[in-house]
Amino acid sequence: MMFSNNVRNIIGAFVLLLLLSLGASAYEQVGIFKIQAPDRDLFERTRISLLDAKANLERLLGEAITDTIRVFIAANRYDFDTAAFGGIPDWGVGVAIPSRNYISVLSPSGKNMNMSFEMVIRHELAHVAINKRVDGKRIPRFMDEGFAMMFAHQWGFGDDITIATAQVTGSLYELWEIDAVNMLNSSQARIAYAESYLAVKYIFDVFGKDTFQSLLDGFRKGQDRNTVFRNVLGTDFAGFDKMFADHLKSNYHWIMIITNPIVLWIGVVLLFLLGFILIKKRNKDIYKKWEEEEKLQSTDFDYEESSPWD
């Protein structure tokens, strides 16, 4: 997740500068990174992830990352929210402030994450790197979030179902709507993030890495999104949005939902449970019928000692 520059305020900037100055002595330099972590194990995990991610980002973006980047691993939610000025949604576990070369990630012990700690590190570093690649110019949010997700390998079986279900129910977003992803709830954000991932992957798969870099070059020059997309892809932003929407329609539909391995396994389990319940009910009905028949056919009567026919 990334905050845009225009939501920064003077108080927030002062708080960040205060935190950085107070904690400067706790940061340890590793290449271009200054890392602060609550324990040595997390420090090592962070260091390894950052160095590996840096090399791969430079290859994908076509430029070296040279600025010093501060990385703060928050021990708990309070420290994390403080470092992010309290503006993070409750489902957020990482934040990047590219204009200040700053990343904060919540320690895995601070919350049960739905993704690995290393994924979050890669995701947030990607935000900083792509911002540097365009010299801080504004780019469509789907490109920013989608690139970060793709770089962090944040995709799973559940995301296929998310997009297919959103397609069937008409819940997909147009790409320009993803600019407001921070205003969405967690379920809506999941759709927006998944769309962003697929849109960037679509650019890489269909047009190639060089084309993605050319789009970034256009934004670096200060061109608007329509001009950038028209110059690079031959269609304006709305045209690309339609192109991508057609791609989703062709590849994500109700058939994908019912043939997804997760859905199939759930279906098998539900069928098994239904069969078990029906068999149990049938057996109960049979036993009840037998009991009623036995009552009707029984010759075991209670009489007094003398014969009833005496």
TIGU-836967 format. One line per 4 residues: number of its first residue (from 1); for each residue x, y, z of N, C-alpha, C, O. Coordinates in steps of 0.05 Angstrom, whole numbers, plus 5000, padded with zeros to 4 digits. Example, Ala and Ser with C-alpha at 12.3 -4.5 7.8 and 13.67 -1.06 7.14 Angstrom:
1> 5264:4886:5156:5246:4910:5156:5264:4934:5156:5285:4934:5169 ~ 5257:4955:5142:5273:4979:5143:5258:5001:5157:5268:5023:5161
REM end
This chain:
1> 5017:4976:5000:5000:5000:5000:5017:5025:5000:5039:5025:5012 ~ 5008:5046:4986:5024:5070:4985:5006:5094:4988:4984:5095:4977 ~ 5016:5114:5003:5001:5139:5005:5012:5158:4984:5036:5160:4980 ~ 4993:5173:4971:5002:5193:4951:5012:5218:4966:5005:5222:4989
5> 5028:5233:4952:5041:5256:4965:5021:5277:4974:5025:5291:4994 ~ 4998:5279:4959:4979:5301:4965:4964:5296:4991:4949:5314:4999 ~ 4966:5273:5004:4953:5268:5030:4971:5273:5053:4963:5270:5076 ~ 4996:5279:5047:5016:5285:5069:5009:5313:5080:5000:5330:5065
9> 5012:5316:5105:5008:5342:5117:5031:5350:5134:5049:5333:5140 ~ 5031:5375:5143:5054:5385:5159:5058:5369:5185:5080:5363:5192 ~ 5035:5363:5198:5038:5348:5223:5049:5320:5218:5066:5311:5233 ~ 5039:5307:5197:5049:5280:5191:5079:5280:5185:5094:5263:5194
13> 5087:5300:5169:5116:5302:5162:5133:5307:5187:5154:5296:5190 ~ 5123:5324:5205:5138:5329:5229:5140:5304:5247:5162:5298:5258 ~ 5118:5289:5249:5119:5264:5264:5139:5244:5253:5155:5232:5267 ~ 5139:5242:5226:5158:5223:5214:5187:5232:5218:5204:5215:5225
17> 5192:5257:5214:5219:5267:5219:5228:5263:5247:5251:5257:5253 ~ 5209:5267:5266:5216:5263:5294:5222:5234:5300:5241:5228:5314 ~ 5206:5216:5289:5211:5187:5293:5238:5179:5281:5253:5164:5294 ~ 5244:5189:5257:5269:5182:5245:5293:5193:5260:5313:5179:5263
21> 5290:5217:5270:5313:5229:5284:5317:5215:5311:5340:5210:5319 ~ 5295:5208:5325:5298:5194:5351:5309:5166:5348:5323:5156:5365 ~ 5301:5153:5325:5310:5126:5321:5333:5122:5303:5340:5100:5295 ~ 5347:5144:5296:5368:5143:5276:5390:5124:5285:5402:5109:5269
25> 5396:5125:5312:5419:5109:5321:5412:5079:5321:5430:5063:5322 ~ 5386:5072:5319:5378:5044:5319:5379:5032:5291:5376:5007:5288 ~ 5381:5048:5271:5382:5038:5243:5410:5027:5237:5430:5039:5245 ~ 5411:5005:5223:5436:4993:5214:5438:4994:5184:5420:4985:5170
29> 5461:5004:5174:5464:5007:5145:5471:4981:5132:5489:4966:5141 ~ 5457:4974:5110:5463:4951:5094:5460:4960:5065:5438:4961:5054 ~ 5482:4966:5052:5481:4977:5025:5467:5003:5025:5474:5021:5040 ~ 5446:5006:5008:5431:5030:5007:5409:5031:5029:5396:5051:5032
33> 5406:5009:5043:5384:5008:5063:5394:5013:5091:5415:5005:5099 ~ 5377:5028:5106:5380:5031:5135:5357:5017:5148:5334:5025:5145 ~ 5363:4996:5163:5342:4978:5173:5340:4979:5203:5361:4979:5217 ~ 5316:4982:5213:5311:4980:5242:5290:4958:5246:5268:4959:5236
37> 5297:4938:5262:5279:4915:5268:5279:4909:5298:5299:4914:5311 ~ 5258:4897:5308:5256:4892:5337:5274:4870:5347:5280:4868:5371 ~ 5283:4852:5329:5302:4831:5337:5320:4823:5314:5315:4831:5291 ~ 5340:4808:5320:5361:4801:5300:5350:4783:5278:5358:4786:5255
41> 5332:4765:5285:5320:4747:5265:5305:4763:5244:5309:4758:5220 ~ 5289:4782:5252:5274:4798:5233:5292:4816:5217:5287:4821:5194 ~ 5313:4825:5230:5333:4842:5216:5345:4826:5193:5347:4836:5170 ~ 5353:4801:5198:5365:4784:5177:5346:4778:5155:5353:4779:5131
45> 5321:4771:5162:5301:4766:5142:5296:4790:5125:5293:4788:5100 ~ 5295:4813:5137:5291:4838:5122:5315:4844:5104:5311:4851:5081 ~ 5339:4841:5114:5363:4846:5099:5364:4829:5074:5369:4839:5052 ~ 5360:4803:5077:5361:4784:5055:5340:4791:5034:5345:4791:5010
49> 5315:4797:5043:5293:4803:5025:5299:4828:5009:5294:4829:4985 ~ 5309:4849:5022:5314:4875:5009:5336:4872:4988:5333:4883:4966 ~ 5358:4859:4994:5380:4857:4975:5372:4841:4951:5379:4848:4928 ~ 5357:4819:4955:5347:4803:4932:5327:4819:4915:5328:4819:4891
53> 5309:4833:4929:5289:4849:4915:5301:4872:4899:5293:4877:4877 ~ 5321:4885:4910:5334:4907:4896:5345:4899:4869:5341:4912:4849 ~ 5359:4876:4869:5371:4866:4843:5349:4861:4823:5353:4867:4799 ~ 5328:4848:4831:5306:4842:4812:5291:4866:4803:5283:4868:4780
57> 5287:4886:4820:5274:4910:4813:5290:4926:4792:5279:4937:4773 ~ 5316:4927:4796:5333:4941:4777:5331:4928:4749:5332:4942:4729 ~ 5329:4902:4748:5326:4888:4722:5299:4894:4709:5298:4900:4685 ~ 5277:4894:4725:5251:4899:4714:5246:4928:4706:5232:4933:4686
61> 5257:4946:4721:5252:4975:4716:5274:4987:4698:5270:5010:4689 ~ 5296:4974:4694:5316:4983:4676:5333:5006:4687:5347:5019:4672 ~ 5333:5010:4713:5350:5030:4726:5359:5021:4753:5346:5006:4767 ~ 5383:5031:4761:5394:5025:4787:5379:5041:4809:5370:5063:4804
65> 5377:5029:4832:5365:5043:4855:5388:5052:4873:5403:5035:4883 ~ 5392:5078:4875:5416:5088:4889:5410:5104:4914:5428:5107:4931 ~ 5386:5114:4918:5379:5130:4941:5378:5112:4966:5371:5089:4965 ~ 5386:5124:4989:5384:5110:5014:5355:5107:5022:5339:5126:5021
69> 5347:5083:5030:5319:5077:5038:5318:5067:5066:5332:5048:5073 ~ 5302:5080:5083:5299:5072:5111:5276:5051:5112:5255:5055:5100 ~ 5281:5030:5127:5262:5008:5130:5257:5003:5160:5275:4995:5174 ~ 5233:5009:5168:5226:5006:5197:5207:4982:5200:5185:4982:5189
73> 5215:4962:5216:5198:4939:5222:5185:4944:5249:5199:4943:5269 ~ 5159:4949:5249:5145:4956:5274:5139:4931:5290:5130:4910:5280 ~ 5145:4932:5316:5141:4909:5334:5112:4903:5339:5105:4881:5345 ~ 5095:4924:5337:5067:4921:5343:5050:4940:5327:5061:4957:5313
77> 5024:4937:5329:5006:4953:5313:5007:4983:5320:5005:5000:5303 ~ 5011:4989:5346:5013:5017:5354:5037:5031:5341:5034:5053:5330 ~ 5060:5018:5342:5084:5030:5329:5080:5033:5299:5089:5052:5287 ~ 5067:5013:5287:5062:5014:5258:5043:5036:5251:5049:5052:5232
81> 5021:5039:5265:5002:5061:5259:5015:5088:5264:5009:5107:5249 ~ 5031:5090:5285:5045:5115:5291:5064:5123:5268:5064:5146:5259 ~ 5079:5104:5258:5097:5109:5236:5083:5116:5211:5094:5130:5193 ~ 5058:5107:5208:5042:5113:5184:5022:5136:5189:5004:5139:5173
85> 5026:5151:5211:5008:5173:5218:4979:5164:5223:4961:5180:5223 ~ 4975:5138:5229:4949:5128:5235:4930:5127:5212:4906:5124:5216 ~ 4940:5130:5187:4922:5130:5164:4920:5104:5149:4909:5104:5127 ~ 4929:5082:5161:4928:5056:5147:4902:5042:5153:4893:5042:5176
89> 4889:5030:5132:4865:5014:5138:4872:4991:5157:4896:4983:5158 ~ 4853:4980:5171:4859:4960:5191:4869:4934:5178:4880:4917:5192 ~ 4865:4931:5152:4875:4907:5139:4904:4910:5128:4916:4892:5118 ~ 4915:4935:5131:4941:4940:5120:4963:4930:5139:4961:4933:5163
93> 4985:4919:5128:5007:4910:5144:5034:4922:5134:5055:4915:5145 ~ 5032:4939:5114:5057:4952:5104:5050:4978:5091:5028:4982:5081 ~ 5069:4997:5092:5065:5023:5080:5091:5033:5068:5112:5029:5080 ~ 5089:5047:5046:5113:5059:5034:5107:5089:5030:5085:5097:5022
97> 5126:5106:5037:5125:5134:5032:5148:5141:5013:5170:5149:5023 ~ 5145:5138:4987:5167:5141:4968:5180:5168:4969:5204:5170:4966 ~ 5164:5189:4974:5176:5216:4974:5197:5219:4996:5214:5237:4995 ~ 5196:5202:5016:5215:5203:5039:5233:5179:5040:5247:5175:5059
101> 5232:5162:5018:5248:5138:5018:5245:5122:5043:5264:5113:5056 ~ 5220:5117:5050:5213:5105:5076:5194:5082:5072:5174:5084:5058 ~ 5199:5060:5086:5181:5036:5087:5177:5028:5116:5196:5028:5132 ~ 5152:5021:5122:5146:5009:5148:5130:4984:5144:5111:4984:5128
105> 5138:4963:5158:5124:4937:5156:5118:4927:5184:5135:4929:5201 ~ 5094:4917:5188:5087:4905:5214:5100:4878:5218:5100:4861:5200 ~ 5112:4875:5241:5125:4849:5247:5104:4826:5245:5081:4830:5252 ~ 5113:4803:5236:5094:4780:5235:5082:4773:5262:5060:4762:5263
109> 5095:4780:5283:5084:4775:5310:5063:4796:5318:5049:4793:5338 ~ 5062:4818:5302:5043:4839:5309:5015:4834:5299:4996:4846:5310 ~ 5012:4816:5280:4985:4809:5270:4988:4784:5253:5009:4780:5241 ~ 4967:4768:5252:4967:4745:5234:4963:4755:5206:4941:4763:5198
113> 4984:4753:5190:4984:4764:5163:4972:4743:5144:4974:4719:5149 ~ 4958:4752:5123:4949:4734:5102:4969:4731:5080:4963:4721:5058 ~ 4993:4741:5084:5015:4738:5065:5041:4737:5081:5042:4745:5104 ~ 5062:4728:5068:5087:4725:5083:5100:4753:5088:5095:4772:5073
117> 5116:4754:5108:5131:4778:5115:5148:4787:5092:5149:4811:5085 ~ 5162:4768:5079:5179:4775:5056:5163:4786:5032:5173:4804:5018 ~ 5139:4777:5029:5121:4788:5008:5116:4817:5012:5117:4833:4994 ~ 5110:4824:5037:5104:4852:5044:5129:4869:5040:5126:4892:5029
121> 5152:4860:5047:5177:4875:5043:5181:4881:5013:5186:4903:5005 ~ 5178:4860:4996:5181:4863:4967:5160:4883:4956:5166:4900:4939 ~ 5135:4880:4966:5114:4897:4957:5119:4927:4962:5117:4943:4944 ~ 5127:4933:4987:5131:4961:4994:5156:4972:4980:5157:4996:4973
125> 5177:4956:4978:5201:4966:4964:5195:4972:4935:5206:4991:4923 ~ 5178:4956:4922:5170:4960:4895:5156:4988:4892:5161:5001:4871 ~ 5140:4996:4911:5128:5022:4910:5149:5044:4910:5147:5063:4894 ~ 5169:5042:4927:5190:5062:4927:5205:5063:4901:5211:5084:4890
129> 5212:5039:4891:5228:5037:4867:5214:5048:4843:5226:5063:4827 ~ 5188:5042:4840:5174:5052:4816:5169:5082:4818:5169:5095:4797 ~ 5167:5092:4842:5164:5121:4845:5190:5135:4837:5189:5156:4824 ~ 5213:5124:4845:5239:5135:4837:5242:5133:4806:5254:5151:4794
133> 5232:5112:4795:5234:5108:4766:5221:5130:4750:5229:5136:4728 ~ 5199:5141:4761:5185:5163:4747:5190:5190:4760:5176:5209:4755 ~ 5212:5192:4776:5219:5217:4789:5197:5229:4805:5193:5254:4806 ~ 5181:5212:4818:5160:5222:4835:5135:5231:4821:5116:5240:4834
137> 5134:5228:4795:5109:5236:4780:5087:5216:4786:5091:5193:4793 ~ 5062:5226:4783:5039:5209:4789:5034:5189:4767:5035:5196:4743 ~ 5029:5164:4774:5022:5144:4754:4995:5131:4763:4988:5134:4786 ~ 4981:5118:4744:4955:5106:4752:4960:5086:4775:4980:5072:4776
141> 4942:5086:4794:4945:5070:4818:4947:5040:4811:4961:5025:4824 ~ 4932:5032:4790:4933:5003:4783:4961:4995:4775:4969:4972:4780 ~ 4976:5013:4762:5003:5006:4754:5021:5004:4779:5038:4986:4780 ~ 5018:5022:4797:5034:5021:4822:5028:4996:4838:5047:4981:4845
145> 5003:4992:4845:4995:4969:4861:4999:4943:4846:5008:4923:4858 ~ 4992:4943:4821:4995:4918:4805:5024:4909:4802:5030:4885:4804 ~ 5042:4928:4797:5070:4921:4795:5081:4911:4822:5095:4891:4822 ~ 5073:4924:4844:5082:4915:4870:5072:4887:4876:5087:4871:4887
149> 5047:4881:4869:5036:4854:4874:5050:4833:4856:5057:4812:4866 ~ 5054:4840:4831:5066:4821:4813:5095:4815:4822:5104:4793:4822 ~ 5109:4836:4830:5137:4833:4839:5138:4816:4864:5158:4802:4868 ~ 5118:4819:4882:5118:4804:4907:5106:4776:4904:5104:4761:4924
153> 5097:4769:4880:5085:4743:4875:5060:4739:4892:5056:4718:4903 ~ 5044:4760:4893:5019:4758:4910:4995:4749:4893:4978:4765:4886 ~ 4994:4724:4888:4972:4713:4873:4967:4684:4882:4987:4669:4887 ~ 4942:4676:4884:4936:4649:4892:4910:4640:4880:4897:4655:4866
157> 4902:4615:4886:4877:4604:4875:4853:4621:4883:4835:4625:4866 ~ 4853:4632:4907:4831:4648:4916:4827:4673:4899:4805:4683:4897 ~ 4849:4684:4888:4847:4708:4872:4833:4703:4846:4819:4720:4836 ~ 4837:4679:4834:4823:4672:4810:4793:4672:4815:4778:4683:4799
161> 4785:4661:4837:4756:4660:4844:4746:4688:4849:4724:4695:4842 ~ 4762:4705:4862:4755:4733:4868:4748:4747:4842:4727:4760:4841 ~ 4765:4746:4822:4761:4760:4797:4737:4748:4782:4721:4762:4771 ~ 4736:4721:4781:4714:4708:4766:4687:4715:4778:4668:4720:4764
165> 4686:4714:4805:4661:4721:4819:4653:4750:4814:4630:4756:4809 ~ 4673:4768:4815:4668:4796:4810:4659:4801:4781:4642:4818:4776 ~ 4670:4785:4763:4661:4787:4735:4632:4778:4732:4616:4792:4719 ~ 4625:4756:4744:4597:4746:4742:4577:4764:4756:4555:4768:4746
169> 4585:4776:4778:4567:4793:4793:4568:4823:4785:4554:4839:4797 ~ 4585:4829:4766:4587:4857:4757:4601:4875:4777:4594:4899:4779 ~ 4619:4864:4793:4632:4879:4814:4661:4889:4807:4674:4900:4825 ~ 4669:4884:4783:4696:4893:4775:4697:4924:4773:4676:4937:4769
173> 4720:4935:4777:4724:4964:4775:4737:4971:4749:4752:4956:4737 ~ 4730:4995:4739:4745:5006:4717:4772:5015:4729:4774:5022:4752 ~ 4793:5014:4712:4820:5018:4723:4823:5045:4736:4838:5048:4756 ~ 4810:5066:4726:4812:5092:4738:4801:5093:4767:4809:5109:4783
177> 4781:5075:4772:4769:5075:4798:4788:5064:4820:4784:5070:4844 ~ 4808:5049:4812:4827:5038:4831:4844:5059:4844:4857:5054:4864 ~ 4844:5084:4832:4859:5106:4845:4849:5111:4874:4864:5121:4890 ~ 4824:5103:4880:4813:5108:4906:4813:5082:4923:4796:5079:4940
181> 4832:5065:4919:4833:5039:4933:4834:5041:4963:4823:5024:4977 ~ 4846:5062:4973:4848:5066:5002:4821:5071:5015:4818:5069:5040 ~ 4801:5079:4999:4775:5085:5010:4757:5060:5010:4735:5061:5020 ~ 4767:5037:5000:4751:5013:4998:4753:4996:5023:4773:4998:5037
185> 4733:4980:5028:4735:4961:5050:4753:4937:5041:4761:4936:5017 ~ 4758:4918:5058:4777:4897:5052:4768:4880:5029:4785:4872:5012 ~ 4743:4873:5027:4733:4856:5005:4734:4870:4979:4741:4859:4958 ~ 4727:4896:4979:4729:4912:4954:4758:4916:4946:4764:4915:4922
189> 4775:4921:4966:4803:4925:4960:4815:4900:4948:4833:4902:4931 ~ 4806:4877:4957:4817:4852:4946:4812:4850:4916:4829:4842:4901 ~ 4788:4858:4908:4781:4858:4879:4799:4878:4864:4810:4871:4843 ~ 4802:4902:4875:4818:4923:4862:4847:4915:4860:4859:4919:4839
193> 4858:4903:4881:4886:4894:4880:4890:4872:4860:4909:4871:4845 ~ 4871:4853:4860:4873:4830:4841:4871:4840:4812:4886:4831:4795 ~ 4853:4859:4807:4851:4871:4780:4878:4885:4773:4887:4883:4750 ~ 4889:4900:4792:4914:4914:4786:4936:4894:4779:4951:4899:4760
197> 4938:4873:4794:4958:4852:4788:4954:4842:4759:4974:4841:4744 ~ 4930:4835:4752:4925:4823:4726:4929:4843:4704:4939:4836:4682 ~ 4923:4869:4709:4927:4889:4688:4957:4893:4682:4965:4895:4659 ~ 4974:4894:4703:5002:4897:4698:5014:4872:4686:5031:4873:4668
201> 5005:4849:4695:5014:4823:4684:5006:4822:4654:5021:4812:4638 ~ 4983:4832:4648:4973:4833:4620:4992:4850:4603:4999:4842:4580 ~ 5001:4872:4613:5020:4889:4598:5046:4874:4594:5057:4874:4572 ~ 5057:4862:4615:5082:4847:4612:5079:4823:4593:5097:4819:4577
205> 5057:4809:4595:5054:4784:4579:5049:4790:4550:5060:4777:4532 ~ 5032:4811:4545:5024:4817:4517:5044:4836:4503:5051:4832:4480 ~ 5053:4856:4518:5070:4877:4505:5099:4875:4514:5117:4884:4499 ~ 5105:4864:4537:5133:4861:4545:5143:4881:4566:5130:4902:4570
209> 5165:4874:4578:5177:4891:4598:5185:4918:4588:5181:4938:4601 ~ 5196:4919:4563:5204:4945:4552:5181:4964:4549:5184:4988:4552 ~ 5157:4953:4542:5134:4970:4539:5126:4982:4565:5118:5005:4567 ~ 5127:4966:4586:5120:4976:4613:5140:4998:4620:5132:5019:4631
213> 5165:4995:4614:5185:5015:4620:5180:5041:4603:5184:5063:4613 ~ 5170:5037:4579:5164:5060:4562:5140:5076:4573:5140:5100:4572 ~ 5121:5062:4585:5099:5075:4598:5109:5092:4621:5101:5115:4625 ~ 5127:5081:4637:5139:5096:4659:5155:5120:4649:5154:5141:4661
217> 5169:5117:4626:5184:5139:4615:5165:5162:4608:5171:5186:4612 ~ 5141:5156:4597:5122:5176:4591:5112:5191:4615:5110:5216:4615 ~ 5106:5177:4636:5098:5190:4661:5120:5207:4673:5115:5228:4685 ~ 5145:5197:4671:5168:5212:4681:5170:5239:4667:5178:5259:4679
221> 5162:5240:4642:5163:5266:4627:5140:5284:4635:5139:5307:4625 ~ 5122:5275:4651:5100:5292:4660:5075:5290:4642:5057:5306:4645 ~ 5075:5271:4624:5052:5268:4606:5028:5256:4621:5031:5241:4640 ~ 5003:5263:4612:4979:5252:4625:4975:5224:4615:4988:5215:4596
225> 4958:5209:4629:4955:5181:4623:4945:5175:4595:4953:5155:4583 ~ 4927:5192:4584:4918:5187:4557:4940:5190:4537:4943:5173:4519 ~ 4957:5210:4540:4979:5215:4522:4999:5192:4524:5009:5182:4504 ~ 5005:5183:4548:5025:5162:4552:5015:5136:4539:5030:5123:4524
229> 4990:5128:4544:4980:5103:4533:4977:5105:4503:4982:5085:4489 ~ 4969:5128:4493:4966:5131:4464:4993:5129:4450:4996:5117:4429 ~ 5014:5142:4461:5040:5142:4449:5053:5114:4450:5067:5106:4431 ~ 5048:5099:4471:5062:5073:4475:5045:5050:4464:5056:5032:4450
233> 5019:5050:4469:5002:5027:4461:4984:5033:4437:4971:5015:4427 ~ 4983:5058:4429:4967:5065:4406:4937:5069:4413:4921:5070:4395 ~ 4931:5070:4438:4903:5075:4447:4904:5091:4473:4923:5089:4488 ~ 4883:5106:4478:4883:5122:4502:4877:5104:4527:4874:5080:4524
237> 4875:5116:4550:4872:5101:4575:4846:5085:4575:4846:5061:4583 ~ 4825:5097:4565:4799:5083:4564:4800:5060:4545:4788:5039:4550 ~ 4815:5064:4523:4818:5042:4504:4833:5018:4515:4825:4995:4511 ~ 4854:5024:4531:4868:5002:4544:4850:4988:4565:4850:4964:4568
241> 4835:5004:4579:4816:4994:4599:4797:4974:4587:4792:4952:4598 ~ 4786:4981:4563:4767:4963:4549:4782:4938:4540:4771:4916:4541 ~ 4806:4942:4530:4822:4919:4521:4826:4899:4543:4824:4875:4540 ~ 4833:4910:4566:4837:4893:4590:4811:4880:4599:4811:4857:4607
245> 4789:4895:4599:4763:4885:4607:4755:4861:4589:4744:4841:4599 ~ 4760:4864:4563:4754:4842:4545:4771:4817:4551:4762:4794:4549 ~ 4796:4822:4559:4813:4800:4567:4802:4785:4591:4803:4761:4592 ~ 4792:4800:4611:4780:4788:4635:4755:4772:4628:4751:4751:4639
249> 4739:4783:4610:4714:4769:4603:4720:4742:4590:4705:4723:4593 ~ 4742:4742:4574:4749:4717:4560:4761:4696:4578:4760:4672:4572 ~ 4773:4705:4600:4788:4686:4616:4777:4681:4645:4785:4662:4658 ~ 4759:4698:4653:4748:4695:4680:4717:4696:4679:4705:4717:4674
253> 4705:4673:4684:4676:4670:4682:4666:4648:4700:4682:4637:4716 ~ 4641:4641:4699:4629:4622:4718:4641:4594:4715:4642:4580:4735 ~ 4651:4587:4691:4663:4561:4688:4688:4559:4705:4694:4538:4717 ~ 4703:4581:4707:4727:4581:4723:4720:4576:4753:4735:4564:4767
257> 4698:4587:4761:4690:4585:4789:4684:4555:4796:4694:4545:4816 ~ 4668:4542:4779:4660:4515:4786:4682:4494:4780:4681:4472:4791 ~ 4702:4502:4764:4724:4483:4759:4749:4489:4775:4769:4475:4773 ~ 4747:4509:4792:4770:4515:4808:4774:4493:4829:4755:4484:4841
261> 4799:4484:4833:4805:4461:4851:4793:4466:4879:4783:4447:4891 ~ 4795:4490:4889:4784:4496:4916:4754:4492:4916:4744:4479:4935 ~ 4741:4502:4896:4711:4499:4895:4704:4470:4892:4685:4461:4904 ~ 4719:4455:4875:4713:4427:4871:4716:4411:4897:4699:4395:4903
265> 4737:4417:4912:4740:4403:4938:4718:4410:4957:4708:4393:4972 ~ 4711:4435:4958:4689:4443:4975:4663:4429:4967:4647:4420:4984 ~ 4659:4427:4940:4635:4413:4930:4635:4384:4938:4614:4373:4946 ~ 4658:4371:4936:4660:4342:4944:4653:4339:4974:4639:4321:4981
269> 4664:4357:4990:4659:4355:5019:4629:4359:5025:4618:4345:5041 ~ 4618:4379:5012:4589:4385:5016:4572:4362:5007:4552:4355:5020 ~ 4579:4349:4984:4563:4326:4974:4566:4303:4994:4546:4289:4999 ~ 4590:4299:5005:4594:4278:5024:4577:4282:5049:4563:4264:5059
273> 4577:4307:5059:4561:4314:5083:4531:4310:5077:4516:4300:5094 ~ 4522:4320:5053:4494:4317:5046:4486:4288:5044:4465:4280:5054 ~ 4504:4271:5032:4498:4243:5030:4497:4230:5057:4479:4213:5063 ~ 4515:4238:5075:4515:4227:5102:4489:4233:5117:4477:4217:5130
277> 4480:4259:5114:4456:4268:5127:4431:4253:5116:4414:4244:5132 ~ 4430:4249:5089:4407:4236:5077:4406:4206:5085:4385:4195:5091 ~ 4430:4193:5086:4431:4165:5094:4422:4162:5123:4407:4144:5130 ~ 4432:4180:5140:4424:4179:5168:4394:4183:5172:4382:4169:5188
281> 4383:4201:5157:4354:4206:5158:4338:4182:5148:4318:4175:5160 ~ 4348:4170:5126:4334:4147:5115:4334:4124:5135:4314:4111:5139 ~ 4357:4119:5147:4359:4097:5167:4341:4102:5191:4328:4084:5201 ~ 4340:4128:5199:4322:4134:5222:4293:4129:5215:4278:4119:5231
285> 4285:4136:5190:4258:4131:5181:4252:4101:5180:4230:4093:5187 ~ 4271:4085:5170:4268:4056:5168:4264:4044:5196:4246:4028:5200 ~ 4281:4052:5215:4279:4042:5242:4252:4049:5254:4239:4033:5268 ~ 4243:4073:5249:4217:4082:5260:4194:4065:5248:4176:4058:5262
289> 4196:4060:5222:4176:4043:5209:4175:4015:5220:4154:4004:5224 ~ 4199:4004:5225:4201:3977:5236:4188:3976:5264:4174:3958:5271 ~ 4193:3997:5280:4182:3998:5307:4152:3998:5306:4138:3985:5322 ~ 4141:4014:5287:4112:4016:5284:4100:3989:5275:4079:3981:5285
293> 4113:3975:5257:4104:3949:5247:4104:3929:5270:4086:3912:5272 ~ 4126:3929:5286:4128:3911:5308:4105:3914:5328:4095:3895:5339 ~ 4098:3939:5333:4076:3945:5351:4050:3933:5341:4034:3922:5356 ~ 4045:3936:5314:4020:3926:5303:4019:3896:5302:3998:3884:5305
297> 4042:3883:5298:4043:3853:5296:4049:3839:5322:4049:3814:5322 ~ 4053:3853:5343:4061:3840:5368:4039:3824:5381:4016:3833:5380 ~ 4045:3799:5392:4025:3782:5407:4032:3780:5436:4022:3763:5451 ~ 4049:3797:5444:4058:3797:5472:4040:3815:5489:4046:3839:5492
301> 4018:3803:5499:3999:3819:5515:4001:3812:5544:4010:3791:5551 ~ 3994:3830:5560:3994:3826:5589:3966:3818:5599:3947:3832:5595 ~ 3965:3794:5611:3939:3785:5622:3943:3778:5651:3965:3775:5661 ~ 3920:3775:5665:3922:3766:5693:3926:3736:5692:3926:3723:5671
305> 3931:3723:5715:3938:3695:5716:3917:3678:5703:3924:3658:5690 ~ 3892:3684:5705:3871:3668:5693:3869:3674:5663:3874:3697:5655 ~ 3862:3655:5648:3859:3659:5619:3837:3679:5613:3816:3679:5627 ~ 3841:3695:5593:3820:3715:5587:3795:3702:5576:3773:3714:5576
309> 3798:3676:5568:3774:3662:5558:3760:3645:5578:3740:3632:5573 ~ 3770:3646:5604:3757:3631:5625:3730:3644:5632:3716:3634:5650
REM end
